[in-house]
Amino acid sequence: MATALHYGTTMMEAKSGYGLDTESELRLLHGARELARVEGLPDLDLTWLGAHAAPPSREVKSTDENLQAYVEEILSEQLPAVLEQGIARSADVFCEPGWFTLEQTEDICSAGRAGGLEIRLHVDEFCDGGGMALATELAAATADHAHHSPLESRLEAKKSGTLQGFLLGTPHVMGDSMPPVKTCVENDIAFTIATDFNPNCQTLSMPFIGSLAVQRCGIDPLTALVAATCNPATGIVRDDGLEQGVLKRGAVANLNILKSKHWESWCLQPGISPIDCTFLGGKIVVNEKM
């Protein structure tokens, strides 16, 4: 989190999803909440992603049976425990062919929403599996990855208010093509950009992600800045109720001061931090000497 702060991040979404059993998922969420309480670090918005993959150790006859057995465990044991714990604000599912099916995703999301969780989805990362269409149907807050979602589904998501997120770090490190970010710009579709920090994509630099958006996806620095600030802020509710991601009277004073007089430098210096100092809640918490 200190590294993310060094690169100007003032709020992060943190997901569980690497435990794949009830006890481990609860511990991940608990650990994230404890980090969120440390003064001088970015705020955290916590998401339960128990439906990330199926545990490999289950002794069942097939992958499909293995996955369905885990879905049943999620619905009967893990989700109730997450709700009782009361830490996660949102539920997420990796909805993709080879992972969780549309039907399984809908079952988990419906149960999560009934328990008071907001819905977020991983969709269409490797192919058009109908995930964006389902996210729209469920009125999910976000549909992340969205690499291969068809334009028709993107336009329907725009109508429903589902915000699609492009996690540009992962296709970069995997050597894949960049998602069609420019298509959203051309069709006036709001979107977000993010790092997707995980074991195969270990970057916490949003300026680097902004560079990918501008220099690899062909959008302008201002559009990339909007996708990194006020757009994602609309999908996160602060505990104190303050507006964020904007510069206006009454909003939380989370902001960065750049080392350059040129605002575009925020995303045009990949490999270094363009941040001179950062404010969290109106207080300076990091500067170029740190």
N, C-alpha and C positions, 0 to 999 in steps of 0.2 A: 504493500500500500504506500510505503514511503517512496518507492520508485515511481509509482503512478503519479504521486503528488509532485515529484521532481519534474515530471513532464506535463504538469498543469491540470491533472484530473482532480476535481473537487467532489465528485460523487460517482460511485460505481455500483453496478448491479453485480451481486455475487450469488452464484448458484451452487447448490450441492450437486450430487449426481455421480460422485466417484466412490461412494460407499456401497451402493447396491444391496444394502440390507437395512433393516429398520434402525438398529443401534448405530451403525456408522453414519447414516444420513442425519440422524438426530445430533450426533456429535459434530458433524460438519456445520450444521446450522448453528449450533451452540457456539462453536469456535468463531464463526463469522460474526455473531452478535457480540462476542467479547471484544473482537477487533473494532467493531463499530463504536464501542464505548471509549476507545482510546482517544484522548483529546489531541488535536493537531494532525489527525489523519483524515482522509476523505470519508464522507458519509457513505453508508452502505444501504442498498435496497436488496432484501434477501428473498431468494427464489428457491423453492424446493424442486429439484430435478431428479427425483427418484427414478422416474421413467426415462433413464438415459440409455441403458442397455440392459440386457438380461445377464444375471450373474452366471459365469461359465461353469460353476461347480455343480449345478443341479443335475441329478441323475434321472433324466427323462429320455425318451426315445428319439426326439427330434428337436431341432432348433425352434420350430413353431410351438411345440408342447412346452419347451423350456420357457419361452417368452410368455405364453399364456399362463403358465404356473406363476410366473413372477407378477404378471398383471393382477392375478387373483390375490396374491400376497399384498401387493400395493393397496388394493381396494379394501381388503379385510383387515390389514394390520398396519402397514406403513403410513398410509394417509391419515387414518384416525390418530396415530401417535403424533404425526406432524401437527395436526390440528390441535391436539391437546397441548403440545409444547408451546404453540402460539408465537413462534418466531418468524416463520416464513410469511411474507405478504402475498406471494404469487406461487402458482404451480406451472411447471413447464414439462413438455413431453417432446422427445426426439421422434417426430412423426416423419418417417422415411421408409421406403421399401427396404426390407432387411432389418429394420428396427421395429418400431411400434406402428401397427396398422392404423388406418383411419378409424376403424371401429374401436380399437383399443384406446386410441388417443381420445376419442369422444367420450368413452366411458370414464376415463381418468379425469378428464377436464370437467365433466358434468359433476362428478363426485367432489372434486376440488372446489368448484364454484358453489356447490350446495353447502360446503363448509366455510364459505366466506373468502376463498382465495381468488385473486385475480388470475386470469389465464394468459400465459405466454407460450409460444410454440417455436420449436426448431422445425423448419420446413424446407423441402425442395433443395437440399444442399447438393445432392448428387444427381438428381433427375426430377422431372415434374411428377411427383407422386400424389398430387392433389392436395398437398398440405396447405397451400395458401388458400385454396377454395374452402377447406375445412376451417381454417383460422377465421375467414370471413364469416362463415356460417355461425361459428361460435362467438363472433364478436370479440375475438382475442385482442388484448391490448397491443401485443406485438407478434410479429412473425419473422423470426431471425433466420439468417443465411439467405433464403429466398433467391438462391443463385439461378435456379432453372424454372422459376414460376413463370407461366405464360402471361402476356400483357393483359389478357382478358381478366385473369384472376387478380392481377395487380390493381386494375381499375375498379373491380368489385371491392377489393380491400380498402381502397380509397373512400368509397361510398360508405362502408361500414365503420370507418374510423380505425381500422387495424393498421398499425404503423409497421412497415417492413424495415428490417434492419440488415445492413450489409456488414458482415464481419470479415473485413478485407485482409486481416492478417493471415487467416487460414489458407485461402487460395494462393497467397503469396508464398508461404513457406512450403506448400504442397506442390508448387510449380504449376498450378492450374490457371486457367484464364480468369480474368476478373469478372465479377457479376455485372449485369447490364445497368449500372448505376445511371448512366446517361439517359437510358430509356425513361427512367422515372422523372428526370429533369424535363425531358421533352414532353412528357404527358402530365406535368404539374402534379406529380405524386409525391407526397411527403415521405421521407425516409430518414434513417439514422445510419451512422457508421460507428463501428466499435472494434476493439482489438481481438476479441475472442481468446483471451489469455487462457491457455490450457496446456497440457503436457506436450502437444505437438506444435504449439504456436506461442512461444514464450516472449512475447513483447507486451509491454505495458505503456507504450508511447503513443498517445493519441496524435501528437504532431506527425509521427511516422505514418499512422493510418490516414491522416489528412493528406499527406504526400502521395500515398497510393491512390486516394480518390482523385486528386488533381492530376498527377503525373502519369498514372496508369489508366484511370477511368475517364479522364478528359473533362472533368467538371471544373468550375472556377472555385477559387479559394473561399469566396463568401458562401457559396452553396455548401461547400464542405464544412465550413464553420457552423452554419445553421444545423447541419446534420449531426454535428458533434456536441451541440449545446442546447438550443431551445427546443429542437424536435424531440430528442430523448427525454428532456425534462418534462414534457407533457405526459409521459407515461409513468412518472414516478411521483408519489405523494409523500411529502416530507411529514414527519411526525409533528413538527411545529406549525404546519399548514402554510408556510411561506412559499411564495412563488420562487422558482429558480430557473437558471438557464437564460436569464434576461437581465439587462441593465435598466432598472427602473426603481423609483422610490417605493419602498415597502417590500421589495424582493430581498431575498437573502444575499448578502454581500460576499459571494463566492466568485472570485475573478482572478485573472492573471495580468501581470504587466510584462510586456515583451522586452527583450534586449534591443530590439530594433525600433526605429520610428516608422517602419513599414509594417502595417498590420498583417499583410499577406505572409510575412515571415513565419507566422505560426505554423505553417504547413509546408514550407519550402526549404527546410534544413534537415532532411532525414539523417538520422545518426547522432544528432546533438539535440539538447533541449533549448528551445528558443525562449524559455521563460526566465525572466529576471527575478520576479518574486510573485508569490501566490497569496491570496487572502482567503481565509475560511471564516465565514461569519464576521467579516470586517476586520479580522486580525491577521497580520502577516505571520505565516507559519513556515515559509521556506524562501530562501533566496539563492542567488547564483553561487554563493560561497559554500553552500551545503552540498 
